[in-house]
Amino acid sequence: MPRVLALIGLIAFTLLLAVPAIAHTPLCSCYDNGDGTITCEGGFSDGSSAAGVAIRVVDASGKVILEGKMNEDSEFTCDKPAGSYTVQFDAGPGHLVEVKGDDIVE
């Protein structure tokens, strides 16, 4: 019986170690289309789609000026805001990526 319990404990420990290996990191990059719009592309490090992931554009004070979702191609296109802004790719707790407007170039 002690061997069975030890084996069960070893299996449980191994499974707990494997959980971080299946985690995925959110990724988002944005670029200026040169026509007054920006496009952001999102995804996850494990190759998962970002379709439906919330996108927010906030001004320098943190006020939301635009909200949307990634389309079926994991992309979001909108008019380029005037002034300072930040794009937030929000895939849930611990999965927020922010891209500052100053970093978005053609």
C-alpha positions in Angstrom: 0.0 0.0 0.0 2.8 2.5 0.8 4.2 2.0 -2.8 0.8 2.7 -4.3 0.4 5.9 -2.3 4.0 7.0 -3.2 3.2 6.3 -6.9 -0.1 8.3 -6.7 1.8 11.1 -5.0 4.5 11.1 -7.7 1.9 11.2 -10.5 0.1 14.1 -8.8 3.4 16.0 -8.3 4.3 15.5 -12.0 0.9 16.7 -13.1 1.3 19.9 -11.0 4.7 20.6 -12.6 3.2 20.2 -16.1 0.5 22.9 -15.5 2.9 25.9 -16.2 4.0 24.1 -19.4 0.5 24.3 -20.9 0.1 28.0 -20.0 0.0 30.5 -22.8 1.4 34.0 -23.0 -0.6 36.7 -24.7 1.0 38.5 -27.6 -0.1 41.7 -29.4 1.6 44.0 -31.9 0.2 47.0 -33.6 1.2 49.0 -36.7 0.2 52.2 -38.4 -1.4 51.5 -41.8 -0.3 55.0 -43.1 -3.9 55.8 -44.0 -5.1 57.2 -40.6 -5.8 53.7 -39.2 -3.9 51.2 -37.0 -4.1 47.5 -37.0 -3.3 45.2 -34.0 -2.7 41.5 -34.3 -3.0 39.2 -31.3 -2.5 35.7 -30.3 -0.9 33.4 -27.7 2.5 31.8 -27.4 1.0 28.4 -27.8 -0.5 29.3 -31.2 -4.1 29.8 -29.9 -6.3 32.3 -31.7 -7.2 35.6 -30.2 -10.5 35.9 -32.0 -13.0 37.6 -29.6 -10.4 38.9 -27.2 -11.3 42.4 -25.9 -9.4 45.4 -27.2 -9.5 48.9 -25.7 -7.9 52.1 -26.7 -7.4 54.5 -23.7 -6.2 58.1 -23.7 -3.3 59.4 -21.5 -5.7 59.8 -18.5 -6.8 56.1 -18.8 -10.2 57.0 -20.2 -11.5 54.4 -22.7 -12.0 56.0 -26.0 -12.7 52.9 -28.1 -13.6 49.3 -27.4 -13.8 46.3 -29.7 -12.8 42.7 -30.1 -10.3 40.8 -32.3 -11.9 39.5 -35.4 -11.8 35.9 -36.6 -8.3 36.5 -38.0 -7.1 37.8 -34.6 -6.9 41.4 -35.9 -8.4 44.7 -34.9 -8.3 47.8 -37.1 -9.5 51.3 -36.0 -9.0 54.9 -36.7 -5.7 56.2 -35.2 -6.6 58.3 -32.2 -5.3 61.9 -31.9 -2.9 62.5 -29.0 -1.4 60.0 -26.6 -3.0 56.7 -26.4 -2.5 53.0 -25.4 -4.0 49.9 -26.9 -4.9 47.2 -24.4 -5.2 43.6 -25.5 -7.2 42.1 -22.6 -7.5 38.3 -22.6 -8.4 38.2 -18.9 -6.7 38.3 -15.5 -2.9 38.1 -16.0 -3.2 38.3 -19.7 -3.1 42.1 -20.4 -0.8 43.5 -23.1 -0.4 47.2 -23.5 1.0 48.9 -26.7 1.7 52.6 -26.4 0.7 54.7 -29.3 4.2 56.1 -29.6 5.5 52.6 -30.3 3.1 52.0 -33.2 4.9 52.8 -36.5 4.4 52.0 -40.2 
